[in-house]
């Protein structure tokens, strides 16, 4: 994996020929928080089904810089030893590249009474403010100053005090950060207006298994009784299957599969996507841990009105991949991205491939279909739009080159190997390999 790796994809031109099984990896947006939660432990723990993706590798580098010892005995398995954790200042070079690093600030502040961190990084999908984090720290008795580069947050008397925190917006990482801060705060913390994503519930259940006292998981009010450092020495965390990765491949199945089975997933975490695809006319079967998408090749998909929403609504992380499906649905579809204001930033390239899209404002778009797409050279602007471009390239006629694959590597483990196993012609070309660029492609 090098800077500006790119995928060269031979489009199927609308043929639905891919077939086989795709095994889903561990959930990026759970693993990152479980790893961040290692800061709450006196001893450490082991985690399985951890996806081997860039964001996880970056976070592990960050944990090591804080003094946590990490062992990686085999693929997807990591063990953590926190006995020598002593640092509470997040290194900018890593934390600026990783939005999830913000989640560590709560546990570090709760454990050491102080945390220093730069404005977090991550995908450019809107301004990604951190006002709710800063407001929550103040509520728990911390003072915040800025030193030009970093926020310096210090708890009065050296420890956080439990508080009631109503989040004006349902925020996943805010909820996770303060759920973890509450584990070591003095007294009770009550979090109100929490989203109920499965990753939040699984994180809370894991912390409880190691000695935390968290109730209300899966509801909009989570209560945490503050206590001691957690113990996890003999405990093993099994990371949830990644519902966004699973959903991405189910959409691929609808677009280009003859018959694709997505395995080791949680169909019960995918109700919204399955409901929308079924309404559009896609044939889907589900089992305890698999979803099968079948295409006769003659079906016509009907257009939909899609609105993203916190779980169990339609996930914003599947909005871009699902738009590719809408370009192939008959009629006019209406898309409303309610969570992020910068998450429709990928439509220009799709229009150059032949999609008929009208972006109404920073939250809404109209997509007319079906439209055949043509291969192009395109640049992924972020992780999920990058995946959407791969889907577009797969159904397009002719070759496409998808740049900035490092964004896709942040959230999908070895995606090209799994796509090849379905029968797709896709090749990763490393950033420093100049002679592989397709001369045949029309410049976009
Ligand atoms: C998490 O991001 C996920 N990332 C995102 O996945 C996901 O899209 C998002 O939740 C929504 O489901 C991780 O878990 C690492 P939010 P998060 O705070 O927590 C606003 C992916 O592709 N807000 O729930 O950062 C914010 O601007 C990534 O895997 C504030 O206003 O998202 C947004 O409009 C992308 N102030 C809304 O809340 C704050 O202080 C919800 O965002 C914090 C957030």
Boltz pocket constraint, residues with backbone or C-beta under 6 A from the ligand:
constraints:
  - pocket:
      binder: B
      contacts: [[A, 28], [A, 29], [A, 32], [A, 99], [A, 100], [A, 123], [A, 126], [A, 127], [A, 128], [A, 129], [A, 130], [A, 131], [A, 132], [A, 133], [A, 169], [A, 170], [A, 171], [A, 172], [A, 173], [A, 174], [A, 316], [A, 317], [A, 338], [A, 339], [A, 340], [A, 341], [A, 383], [A, 384], [A, 411]]
      max_distance: 6.0
